[in-house]
Amino acid sequence: MQVELDDIMGLSEVSEMTGKSKANIKEYQKRGQFPEPVKELASGPLWLRDQIQEWMDTPRQRGRKKKVD
C-alpha cells in the first residue's frame, strides 16, 4: 500500500479535522474508542487520514456508559 505524505496526520491535524480538542482525542485513545496510530514517534502518534475519516463516519453512542455492578 502506497501512502502519500498528505495522508499522514499527527495529533494537531486530527484535532483540526475532527473538531475535537487534543485532550479529547487523548481521552478517546485511553478509553480504546479511537483508532490505533499507525506509528508512534517521539513527537507523538501518527494516523492515516482514512482511519480518522472512518472513525468520524462511524456512529457512536453519546455520553458515558452506565456502570454494571
Secondary structure as UniProt FT lines:
FT   HELIX           5..7
FT   STRAND          8..9
FT   HELIX           11..18
FT   HELIX           22..31
FT   STRAND          39..41
FT   TURN            42..43
FT   STRAND          44..48
FT   HELIX           49..57
//
